[in-house]
Amino acid sequence: MKNSLFLLVLFLITTCRLGGQNADSIIIKNLFDNALQSEISYRQLQSLCEVAPGRLAGLPAMDTAMQYMMRMMKSMPFDSVYIQPCMVRQWLPGRDTAYYTVDGKRNHPLTVDILGGSVPTPEIGITAQTVTFSSIDEMKRADPATIKGKIVYFNRPMNQTHVNTFRAYGENASMRVLGADEASKLGAVAVLVRSINTATDDFPHTGIMRYKTTDTKIPAFAISTKDALELDSVLMKFSETNVYLHSTCKELPEIQQGNVIGEIRGTVHPERFITVGGHLDAWYNSAGAHDDGGGCMQSLEVARLFFATGYKLQHTLRVVMFIDEEMDQRGGKKYAEEALAKSEKHLFALESDRGVALPTGFSIDAPEAAYNRIVSWKNLLEPYGFYLWYKGGSGVDVGFLKGSCTALAGIVCDSQRYFEYHHSANDTFDKIVRRELQLGAAGMAALIYLVDKYGLE
């Protein structure tokens, strides 16, 4: 009798669990089916890339992008759509010119882009010999006399042996970000950085650079990988080759722009928030398709999928188009500051900012219990290719919620081609694969559905 009762209870528990999983599987399949048949998000991204390329925070293109997103979101049944104002830098790129000269003969053009936040060159430009290093540490070990009055050329290719290309990017990024600051202390007059790019092409890859420890500010440029190889070859034969650099970039007073936010009010816990987003800004030289227009459109698609499938969220969902991730992250900081000031309860925040190639899983930043709860749903998403779930960072913008949000996450995608596009004029809409974009959006929606239904406690 006891054995029979035990078996009955076990059967009922198992049936309930399987029944719950089956219901979840049906809802998740509906999300994926709807996403994979839709071109709405894909076409919205195409329009964004066409109407607002070069939408760096502080530039007029960002105003255009904000207006575009406001129109898109107001055409959807959000409960509210609004701009969360914040001040941003107004750094304006200018006209960039570079060439090298051998023995005072013909000038050979080099393809360069000024780094974000750099000071301009003098009006006449800078002409000097170069001194080459593979890292900041190597430069610091050099005799300052060999650097004074020279252009420091940081020439280290990305490590092609790293399957995770973000690891290779992290190894090289310090030269771009801090190279000019450190080189100025040793008397350098400018910095030239080999583009952080896994391919050999003629697209310079820009990015933020910072002046942190010195009042002596020197300009910094990225050189395309193709021209870096050409310059390398010349310098091996003619070490005293002169390089000319010129940029008319400038910085104006800060202006007000802001995060664009759409809210779906929760039916059970409207006072508790789930956030999903990407950053709306893109570099001045880029259409920003993968970085991060695609992430914004995936986040907006999450909301559209809930509207289309009829799922009613228990918690309030905020879709956030963050501003200024590329320069100073003021949009992410502002969002977190206001959430803290209003004592808002944030359950979950998910960011898409690793390109919109084929999705492979999620990187999760959460306490052990919440992490284990999230990973317990892996089997529901593995059939759609989401097999890689691990502890790690979430995203730059949602990361500012750490400590006040139960769990943070970032969608992870195949990274093999991402740095061919990243921060360059090569990041165009034609590099987007609709199915991959939609798979990512559906996976994000499915994870948010599970968090919304079951919670993280």
C-alpha positions as CSV (number, residue, x, y, z in Angstrom):
1,M,0.0,0.0,0.0
2,K,2.8,2.4,0.9
3,N,4.7,1.6,-2.2
4,S,1.5,2.1,-4.3
5,L,0.9,5.5,-2.7
6,F,4.5,6.5,-3.2
7,L,4.4,5.6,-6.9
8,L,1.1,7.5,-7.3
9,V,2.6,10.7,-5.8
10,L,5.7,10.3,-7.9
11,F,3.6,9.8,-11.0
12,L,1.5,13.0,-10.2
13,I,4.7,15.0,-9.6
14,T,6.3,13.9,-12.8
15,T,3.1,14.4,-14.8
16,C,2.8,18.0,-13.4
17,R,6.4,18.7,-14.3
18,L,6.1,17.3,-17.8
19,G,2.8,19.1,-18.2
20,G,4.4,22.4,-17.2
21,Q,7.4,21.8,-19.5
22,N,5.1,20.9,-22.4
23,A,3.1,24.1,-21.9
24,D,6.4,26.1,-21.8
25,S,7.6,24.3,-25.0
26,I,4.4,25.2,-26.8
27,I,4.7,28.9,-25.9
28,I,8.4,28.9,-26.8
29,K,7.7,27.3,-30.1
30,N,5.1,29.9,-30.8
31,L,7.7,32.6,-30.1
32,F,10.2,31.0,-32.5
33,D,7.6,30.2,-35.2
34,N,6.4,33.8,-35.2
35,A,9.9,35.3,-35.2
36,L,11.2,33.1,-38.0
37,Q,8.3,33.9,-40.3
38,S,8.6,37.7,-39.7
39,E,10.7,40.3,-41.5
40,I,9.5,43.2,-39.4
41,S,12.6,43.5,-37.2
42,Y,14.9,42.9,-40.2
43,R,13.3,45.8,-42.2
44,Q,13.3,48.1,-39.1
45,L,17.1,47.5,-38.8
46,Q,17.5,48.2,-42.5
47,S,15.7,51.5,-42.1
48,L,17.7,52.5,-39.1
49,C,21.0,51.9,-40.9
50,E,19.7,53.9,-43.9
51,V,18.3,57.0,-42.0
52,A,20.9,57.2,-39.2
53,P,24.3,55.9,-40.0
54,G,27.1,57.3,-37.9
55,R,24.8,57.9,-35.0
56,L,27.4,58.6,-32.3
57,A,26.0,60.1,-29.2
58,G,26.1,63.9,-29.4
59,L,25.8,64.0,-33.2
60,P,22.7,65.0,-35.2
61,A,22.4,61.4,-36.5
62,M,21.7,60.3,-33.0
63,D,18.7,62.7,-32.8
64,T,17.5,61.2,-36.1
65,A,17.9,57.7,-34.6
66,M,16.0,58.6,-31.4
67,Q,13.1,60.1,-33.4
68,Y,13.0,56.9,-35.6
69,M,12.9,54.7,-32.6
70,M,10.2,56.8,-30.9
71,R,8.0,56.5,-34.0
72,M,8.6,52.7,-34.2
73,M,7.8,52.2,-30.5
74,K,4.7,54.5,-30.5
75,S,3.3,52.5,-33.4
76,M,3.3,49.4,-31.1
77,P,0.9,48.8,-28.2
78,F,3.3,49.7,-25.4
79,D,1.7,51.2,-22.3
80,S,4.2,54.1,-22.5
81,V,7.0,55.3,-24.6
82,Y,9.4,58.0,-23.5
83,I,12.9,59.4,-23.5
84,Q,15.0,59.3,-20.4
85,P,17.2,62.4,-20.7
86,C,20.9,62.5,-20.1
87,M,23.8,64.7,-21.0
88,V,26.3,63.4,-23.5
89,R,29.6,64.6,-24.9
90,Q,29.6,66.3,-28.3
91,W,32.8,65.0,-29.9
92,L,32.7,65.7,-33.6
93,P,34.9,63.6,-36.0
94,G,36.4,65.6,-38.9
95,R,38.4,64.9,-42.0
96,D,41.3,62.4,-41.5
97,T,44.3,62.2,-43.8
98,A,47.5,60.1,-43.5
99,Y,50.3,59.1,-45.8
100,Y,53.9,58.0,-45.6
101,T,56.9,59.4,-47.6
102,V,60.1,57.5,-48.4
103,D,63.2,59.6,-49.1
104,G,61.1,62.7,-49.6
105,K,59.5,61.3,-52.7
106,R,55.9,60.6,-53.6
107,N,53.3,60.4,-50.7
108,H,51.7,57.0,-50.3
109,P,48.2,57.3,-48.7
110,L,47.2,55.4,-45.6
111,T,43.6,54.6,-44.6
112,V,43.0,55.8,-41.1
113,D,40.2,56.9,-38.8
114,I,40.6,59.1,-35.8
115,L,39.9,57.4,-32.4
116,G,36.9,58.5,-30.5
117,G,37.6,61.3,-28.0
118,S,40.9,62.2,-29.6
119,V,42.2,65.7,-29.8
120,P,42.9,67.0,-33.3
121,T,46.3,67.4,-34.8
122,P,47.7,70.9,-35.3
123,E,46.2,72.6,-38.4
124,I,49.3,71.7,-40.5
125,G,49.2,68.1,-39.3
126,I,52.0,66.0,-37.8
127,T,55.0,64.7,-39.7
128,A,57.4,62.4,-37.9
129,Q,59.1,59.0,-38.0
130,T,57.5,56.1,-36.2
131,V,58.6,53.8,-33.5
132,T,56.9,50.4,-33.4
133,F,55.7,48.5,-30.3
134,S,53.5,45.4,-29.7
135,S,52.2,46.6,-26.4
136,I,52.1,49.4,-23.9
137,D,54.4,47.5,-21.6
138,E,57.0,47.1,-24.3
139,M,56.9,50.8,-25.0
140,K,57.4,51.6,-21.3
141,R,60.5,49.4,-21.3
142,A,62.0,51.4,-24.2
143,D,64.5,54.3,-23.9
144,P,62.3,57.5,-23.8
145,A,64.9,59.1,-26.1
146,T,63.8,56.7,-28.9
147,I,60.2,57.8,-28.5
148,K,60.4,61.6,-28.0
149,G,59.2,63.5,-31.1
150,K,58.0,60.3,-32.8
151,I,54.7,58.7,-33.7
152,V,54.2,55.6,-31.6
153,Y,52.9,52.8,-33.8
154,F,51.2,50.0,-31.9
155,N,51.4,47.1,-34.3
156,R,50.0,43.9,-32.9
157,P,47.7,41.7,-34.9
158,M,44.8,40.0,-33.1
159,N,45.6,36.6,-31.9
160,Q,44.0,34.4,-34.5
161,T,44.4,31.2,-32.4
162,H,41.7,32.3,-30.0
163,V,38.4,30.7,-31.0
164,N,36.7,33.2,-28.8
165,T,37.5,36.4,-30.7
166,F,36.4,38.6,-27.8
167,R,39.4,37.3,-25.9
168,A,41.7,38.5,-28.7
169,Y,40.0,41.8,-28.7
170,G,40.4,42.2,-25.0
171,E,44.2,41.6,-25.3
172,N,44.6,44.4,-27.9
173,A,42.1,47.0,-26.7
174,S,44.3,48.6,-24.1
175,M,46.6,50.0,-26.8
176,R,43.7,51.7,-28.5
177,V,42.2,53.0,-25.2
178,L,45.3,54.1,-23.3
179,G,48.1,54.0,-25.8
180,A,48.1,57.8,-26.5
181,D,47.9,58.7,-22.8
182,E,50.9,56.5,-22.0
183,A,52.9,57.5,-25.1
184,S,52.5,61.2,-24.4
185,K,54.4,60.8,-21.1
186,L,57.4,59.6,-23.1
187,G,57.3,62.5,-25.5
188,A,55.5,60.9,-28.5
189,V,53.6,63.4,-30.8
190,A,50.9,61.0,-31.9
191,V,49.8,57.4,-31.9
192,L,48.8,55.0,-34.7
193,V,47.1,51.7,-33.7
194,R,46.7,48.7,-35.9
195,S,42.9,48.1,-36.2
196,I,41.5,45.4,-34.0
197,N,40.3,43.2,-36.8
198,T,40.5,39.5,-37.6
199,A,40.5,40.2,-41.4
200,T,43.0,41.9,-43.7
201,D,41.0,44.7,-45.4
202,D,41.0,48.4,-45.9
203,F,38.5,49.3,-43.2
204,P,40.0,51.2,-40.2
205,H,38.3,50.2,-36.9
206,T,37.9,53.1,-34.5
207,G,36.8,53.1,-30.9
208,I,37.1,55.0,-27.7
209,M,40.4,56.3,-26.4
210,R,40.9,58.1,-23.0
211,Y,43.2,60.7,-21.5
212,K,43.6,59.6,-17.9
213,T,46.9,60.5,-16.3
214,T,48.4,63.4,-18.2
215,D,47.5,67.0,-19.4
216,T,49.6,66.5,-22.5
217,K,47.1,65.2,-25.0
218,I,48.2,63.8,-28.4
219,P,46.0,62.6,-31.2
220,A,45.4,58.9,-31.9
221,F,44.4,57.1,-35.1
222,A,43.5,53.6,-36.2
223,I,45.1,52.2,-39.4
224,S,43.5,49.5,-41.6
225,T,45.0,46.1,-41.4
226,K,45.8,46.1,-45.1
227,D,47.7,49.4,-44.8
228,A,49.4,48.3,-41.6
229,L,51.0,45.4,-43.5
230,E,52.1,47.8,-46.2
231,L,53.6,50.2,-43.6
232,D,55.3,47.3,-41.9
233,S,57.0,46.3,-45.2
234,V,58.1,49.9,-45.8
235,L,59.5,50.4,-42.3
236,M,61.5,47.1,-42.5
237,K,63.3,48.5,-45.6
238,F,63.3,52.2,-44.7
239,S,63.2,52.7,-40.9
240,E,63.4,56.5,-41.1
241,T,60.2,56.8,-43.2
242,N,58.1,59.8,-42.3
243,V,54.4,59.4,-41.6
244,Y,52.0,62.4,-41.9
245,L,48.7,62.5,-39.8
246,H,46.0,65.1,-39.9
247,S,42.5,65.3,-38.3
248,T,40.0,68.1,-37.8
249,C,38.0,66.4,-35.1
250,K,36.8,68.7,-32.2
251,E,34.9,68.7,-29.0
252,L,32.0,71.0,-28.3
253,P,29.9,71.5,-25.0
254,E,27.8,68.7,-23.9
255,I,24.2,68.4,-25.1
256,Q,21.1,66.5,-23.9
257,Q,19.9,63.4,-25.6
258,G,18.7,60.2,-23.9
259,N,17.6,56.6,-23.7
260,V,14.4,55.7,-25.6
261,I,12.2,53.4,-23.5
262,G,9.0,51.5,-24.1
263,E,7.1,49.8,-21.2
264,I,4.6,47.0,-21.1
265,R,3.0,47.1,-17.7
266,G,3.0,43.9,-15.7
267,T,-0.4,42.3,-14.9
268,V,0.6,40.8,-11.5
269,H,3.8,42.6,-10.4
270,P,3.8,45.9,-12.2
271,E,6.2,47.3,-9.6
272,R,8.9,44.8,-10.5
273,F,10.9,45.2,-13.7
274,I,12.5,43.2,-16.4
275,T,14.8,45.1,-18.8
276,V,15.9,44.2,-22.3
277,G,18.0,46.4,-24.5
278,G,20.8,47.3,-26.8
279,H,22.6,50.5,-27.4
280,L,21.3,52.9,-30.1
281,D,24.6,54.7,-30.7
282,A,27.1,53.6,-33.3
283,W,30.5,55.0,-34.4
284,Y,30.7,57.9,-36.8
285,N,32.2,55.7,-39.5
286,S,29.6,53.0,-39.3
287,A,26.0,52.1,-40.1
288,G,26.0,50.2,-36.8
289,A,24.2,47.1,-38.1
290,H,25.8,44.5,-35.9
291,D,27.0,47.0,-33.3
292,D,24.4,47.6,-32.1
293,G,21.4,48.4,-34.3
294,G,20.7,44.7,-34.4
295,G,20.7,44.4,-30.7
296,C,18.2,47.2,-30.4
297,M,15.9,45.6,-33.0
298,Q,16.2,42.2,-31.3
299,S,15.1,43.9,-28.0
300,L,12.2,45.6,-29.7
301,E,11.3,42.3,-31.4
302,V,11.0,40.7,-27.9
303,A,8.1,43.0,-27.2
304,R,6.6,42.5,-30.6
305,L,6.6,38.7,-30.1
306,F,4.8,39.0,-26.8
307,F,2.2,41.3,-28.5
308,A,1.8,38.9,-31.4
309,T,1.5,35.7,-29.4
310,G,-0.7,37.2,-26.8
311,Y,1.5,36.5,-23.8
312,K,0.7,38.8,-20.9
313,L,3.7,39.6,-18.8
314,Q,3.4,39.4,-15.1
315,H,6.2,41.9,-14.5
316,T,6.7,45.2,-16.2
317,L,9.0,44.9,-19.2
318,R,11.1,47.8,-20.3
319,V,12.7,47.8,-23.7
320,V,15.6,50.2,-23.6
321,M,17.5,51.8,-26.4
322,F,20.6,52.9,-24.5
323,I,22.5,55.9,-25.6
324,D,26.3,56.6,-25.4
325,E,27.6,53.1,-24.9
326,E,30.5,53.7,-27.2
327,M,31.9,56.8,-25.6
328,D,31.1,57.2,-21.9
329,Q,28.2,54.8,-21.2
330,R,26.1,57.7,-19.8
331,G,22.8,56.1,-20.9
332,G,23.5,52.9,-18.9
333,K,24.7,54.9,-15.9
334,K,21.6,57.2,-16.1
335,Y,19.2,54.2,-16.2
336,A,20.8,52.6,-13.2
337,E,21.0,55.8,-11.2
338,E,17.3,56.6,-11.7
339,A,16.3,53.0,-10.9
340,L,18.2,53.3,-7.6
341,A,16.9,56.7,-6.8
342,K,13.3,55.5,-7.3
343,S,14.0,52.3,-5.3
344,E,12.8,50.2,-8.3
345,K,12.9,46.4,-8.0
346,H,14.7,44.9,-10.9
347,L,14.3,41.2,-11.4
348,F,16.2,40.6,-14.6
349,A,18.1,42.5,-17.3
350,L,19.2,41.1,-20.7
351,E,21.4,42.8,-23.2
352,S,22.2,42.2,-26.9
353,D,25.5,43.7,-27.8
354,R,27.7,41.0,-29.3
355,G,26.5,41.3,-32.8
356,V,23.5,39.4,-34.2
357,A,25.1,36.5,-35.8
358,L,24.0,32.9,-35.1
359,P,23.0,32.8,-31.4
360,T,24.6,30.1,-29.2
361,G,23.5,30.8,-25.7
362,F,23.7,33.2,-22.8
363,S,26.3,34.6,-20.5
364,I,24.9,35.0,-17.0
365,D,25.9,37.2,-14.1
366,A,23.8,36.1,-11.1
367,P,24.0,34.7,-7.5
368,E,24.2,30.9,-7.4
369,A,20.5,30.2,-6.8
370,A,19.4,32.5,-9.6
371,Y,22.1,31.2,-11.9
372,N,21.0,27.6,-11.3
373,R,17.3,28.5,-11.9
374,I,18.2,30.1,-15.3
375,V,20.4,27.2,-16.4
376,S,17.6,24.7,-15.4
377,W,15.7,26.0,-18.5
378,K,18.5,25.2,-20.9
379,N,16.8,22.1,-22.2
380,L,13.8,24.2,-23.4
381,L,16.1,26.3,-25.6
382,E,18.7,23.8,-26.7
383,P,16.5,22.6,-29.6
384,Y,16.8,26.1,-31.1
385,G,20.6,26.2,-30.9
386,F,21.0,27.8,-27.4
387,Y,23.5,25.3,-26.0
388,L,26.1,27.5,-24.3
389,W,25.0,28.8,-20.9
390,Y,27.8,29.9,-18.5
391,K,28.7,32.4,-15.8
392,G,30.2,35.6,-17.2
393,G,29.5,39.2,-18.0
394,S,26.2,40.5,-19.2
395,G,26.6,43.8,-21.1
396,V,28.1,47.2,-20.6
397,D,24.8,49.0,-20.2
398,V,22.8,46.6,-18.1
399,G,25.9,45.9,-16.1
400,F,25.4,49.2,-14.2
401,L,22.4,47.5,-12.5
402,K,24.6,44.9,-10.8
403,G,23.9,44.8,-7.1
404,S,20.3,46.1,-7.5
405,C,19.1,43.5,-10.0
406,T,18.6,39.9,-9.2
407,A,20.3,38.6,-12.4
408,L,21.9,40.0,-15.5
409,A,22.6,38.3,-18.8
410,G,23.9,38.8,-22.3
411,I,23.0,36.9,-25.5
412,V,26.0,35.1,-26.9
413,C,26.5,34.7,-30.7
414,D,29.1,33.1,-33.0
415,S,32.0,35.6,-32.9
416,Q,34.1,34.5,-35.8
417,R,33.3,37.4,-38.1
418,Y,32.2,40.0,-35.6
419,F,35.5,41.9,-35.5
420,E,35.5,42.2,-39.3
421,Y,32.7,44.6,-38.8
422,H,33.1,46.1,-35.3
423,H,33.6,49.9,-35.2
424,S,34.1,50.2,-38.9
425,A,32.5,51.2,-42.2
426,N,32.2,47.4,-42.9
427,D,29.4,47.1,-40.3
428,T,26.6,47.5,-42.8
429,F,23.1,46.0,-43.2
430,D,24.1,43.5,-45.9
431,K,26.1,41.7,-43.3
432,I,22.9,40.8,-41.4
433,V,21.3,37.4,-41.8
434,R,17.6,37.6,-41.1
435,R,17.2,34.1,-39.6
436,E,20.1,34.6,-37.2
437,L,18.7,38.0,-36.1
438,Q,15.3,36.4,-35.5
439,L,16.6,33.3,-33.7
440,G,18.4,35.6,-31.3
441,A,15.3,37.7,-30.7
442,A,13.1,34.6,-30.1
443,G,15.7,33.1,-27.7
444,M,15.7,36.4,-25.7
445,A,11.9,36.4,-25.6
446,A,11.8,32.8,-24.5
447,L,14.3,33.4,-21.6
448,I,12.3,36.5,-20.5
449,Y,9.1,34.5,-20.6
450,L,10.6,31.9,-18.3
451,V,11.9,34.5,-15.9
452,D,8.6,36.3,-15.9
453,K,6.6,33.1,-15.3
454,Y,8.8,31.4,-12.7
455,G,10.8,34.1,-11.1
456,L,14.4,33.8,-9.9
457,E,13.9,33.2,-6.2
